[in-house]
């Protein structure tokens, strides 16, 4: 994407003429729409739209376009975000001992598949637990946590988020439950990967529980973190069929593959401004 390409994402109460009003504002500003997707949620009465447009040579400046959209937003009670397509979001990765999701995200980042800037890697375990993953020059912070130090540890993570100007935090198999206060601070910009096709088996060894119950599908769910444990708005999910021949070890192996691809898709959706919160749900515009 060129520096002249921009992404507009909006939501507002549904009413006739929204698409026309947005298109007219962009046309009057000298912009050319490259891609547009919209969704009208008839159950909630909310309208959602994602527009990618290019500012022509004679187009108005970015501040002028933003001011024009803001004026329209006031009229339509509209929430919106507007940014250059080429601007990469800053991402902090939190991890514990299992590094398969971390390794996958870093690989996709290094080959240019995930348009992001990695601000830091934070773990509640030492770097030696991630010896199979190439962390290279990336800033690494070992912040151990106990019941007694949990608040202090979260305070330090929040300080890092602010110091590094992090846009989104990704829990890449970070095996700690965030406090309600910390979850609230990261509302809408903290993504978790859950080792089940939610709702699923809770507690320890979920794949072993699934095996004991003879399930025929296993899956993974990526969702935004909220104070309700594993109940946040879902961004992406996937499943894989299994059979009576699969051992618990087979389920763990297949589960790792599902977790990697589900988290990667969810992160990419967020980085490309394809996800819009809709109450307890999300609207995810397709790539």
N, C-alpha and C positions, 0 to 999 in steps of 0.2 A: 504494500500500500504506500502511496506517495504521501508527502507531508500535507498535501492539499485535500486528501481524503479524510472524511470525518464520520463518526458514528453517533447517531442520535437515538436514544432509547427513552420511551415515555410511557406513562400510564395515567389514566384519568377516568372519571365517570363517563360512561358511554353516552354519546349524543350524535345526531346527524352532523356531518360536515367536518369531522376531525381530520380525516385523511386529506380532504380538499384544503383545509386551512393550513396544515403542515406543508403540503406540497406547494401551495401558493407562496408561503413565506420563503421557502428555499428557492423557488423560481425567481422571486423578486430580488433575492440576494445574489442572483447569478450562479446558482448551484445546479448541478446535474445529478439526479438520483440514480445510483448504480444498482441498489438492491433495496427492496422494502418488503417487510413481513408484518402482519398484523393479526390480532386475535381479539375477538369480542366475547368475553365471558358472560354469557346470558344469565348465569346463576347469581353472579355478584354484581352485574351491571357495570363492570370495569372493562376498559378498553386498553389494549397494549400494542405497542408498535416499535419496530426497530428499523431504522433507515440508515443506509450507507450512501453518502453523497460526496461529490467532488466539487471543490470550489474552482470555478473557471478562472482564466487569467484576469478577467474584469470583475470578478466576484467581490463582494464586500469582505471586510476583514473578519477574522474569527470573533473578536469582541463584538462587532456589529451584528453578526449572525446570532451570537449567544444572547445579545440584548433583545433581538427580535423574537427569538424562541421564548425567552423569559416573559416577554410581554404577552405572548399567546398563552403561555402557561398560567399566568394570572387570570386570564379570561376563562380558561377551560378547567381551572382547578387541577392543573396537570403537574405531575412530578416528572423531571427529566434529567438525563445526564447527556453531556456532549463532550467528545474528546477527539483528538486526532487519531486516526486508525494506526498510525505508526508508533504512537506513544505506548511503550511497554509498561505493564503494571509491575509493581515491586512485590515480590513474594517471599515470605518467610516459611521455612519448612520445619515442622516439629516432628520428631521421631523418637522411638524408644529402642528396643533391641532388634525388631524385625525391620530390615532395611530394603525389602524388595520393592515397595512402592517408592521409597526415596530414590533408589538406584534408577528406577524406570523414569521418574520425573526428570532427574538430572540428565539422563541419556537423551530424552526427548528435547530437553532445553538445549543441550550442547549441539544437536544436529539441526536446531532451528525450528523444530516442530511446535514447541510451546513458546509463544512470544512473551517472554517475561524476563525480569531481572531478579536474580536470587539475592536477597539481602542478607540472609543468615540461615544457618542450620542450628537448631536448638534441640538438645536431647537431655533427658533426665538420667542418661547413662553415659559412660565415658566413650571417647572416640574409638577405643579398641573394639567396642561392640559393632562398629560399622567398618571394620577393616576390609571387607569385601567390596566396599563402595568407594569409588574415586571421588573424594571430597576436594582434592586439589587445593586451589587457593581460596576456596570459599570460607568465610568467617564461620567458625564453629564455637558454640557455647555449651559447656556442660553445666547444666543447672539441676543438680539432684533435688529430689523432693521427698518429704516425709509429711505425715499428718501435721506435725508441729511447724514445718517450714513452708507449707503449701501456699499460704498467702504471700509470704516473702518472695517465693519463687515466681508466682504469677505476676507480682508487682515488677520484678526484674524483666520478665518477658514483655510486659506492657511497655516498660521503659525502652526496651530494644525496638519494639514496634514503632514507637514514636521517634527514637533517635535515627532509625534507618528509613523513616518515611515509608514504611511497609503498607501496601494497599490491601493485601489479602494474606491470611495465615492458613496454611494447609497442614492438617494433622495427618501425616503420612505414616499411619499406624503408630500414633502417639498414644500410649496406653495409660493415659491419665484423664480423669474426669475434670473438666474445667468448672470452676465455681460459677454460681449464678451471676455474680458481679462481673467476672471476666468475660463470660459468655455474652452479657449485655453490651460490654464495651466493643466486642467484635461482631455484633449483630450484622448479618448480611455480608460479612467478609471473612468468615472462617469456615473452611470446608473440611469435613471429616469423611473417612472411608470406614464403613461398617462391614464386618465380615459375615453378613447375612443379607438375604433378600428380605428386607424388613416388611412386616414384622417377622421375627424369627426366634431362634433359640437364644436365650440370654444366659449370661453367666460364663463360667469357665468352660473351655473346650467345646465350643459350639459345633464344630464339625464332628466331634465324637458323639455329641447328643444327636445330631442329625443322622449319623450312621446307625446309632442304636434304634432310632425311630424308623429306619428304612426309607428315608426320603428319596425322591427321584429327581429332585432339582436342588442345586445349591446356587447361591448367588452372592452378590455384594451390592451395597447401596452407598452412594455418595450424597451427603446432605449438608445443609448449613447447620452450624452448631447453635443450639438454644439452651435455655436452662432446663428444658424437658429432655432428659437423657435419650438420645437416639430418636427423638421425635421431631427434629427440625425439618424444614421444607426440603423435599427430595429433589435433587438435581439430575441424577443419573442412576440407572440400575442395569444389571445384566444377570443372566442365569446360565447354567450348564447342566445338561442331563447327566445323571449317573445311574449305575445299575447295582445289582446285588453283588457283582464281582469286585466293586471298588472297596478298598480298605480305607480306614481312617486316614492313613498316609496319602492315599490317592486323593481323598477329598481335600486335604490340606494343600497338596500340590496344585490341584485344579483351582482351589480357592485363591491361592496366591495370584494365579494368572487372571482370574476375574477381578480381583481387587485392583491389580495394576491398571488394567484397561478402563475400568469404571472410573477410578480416580483421575486418570489422565484425561478422559473425556470431560469429566465434570470441571476440572481445572481449566481446560481449553475453552469450554463454554463460558466460564466466568471471565477469563482473560479477554475474550472477544465480545463481551457485553451481550451475550445471548440469553442470559438468565434474568428474569424479572420476578421479584417476590409478589405473590398473590395470596395474601393471608398466610395460611399454613401450607400453601402449595407454591409451586413455581410455574412460570411460563418459560419454556425453553425454546427459543427460535432455532430452527434447524440450520446446519451449516450448508 
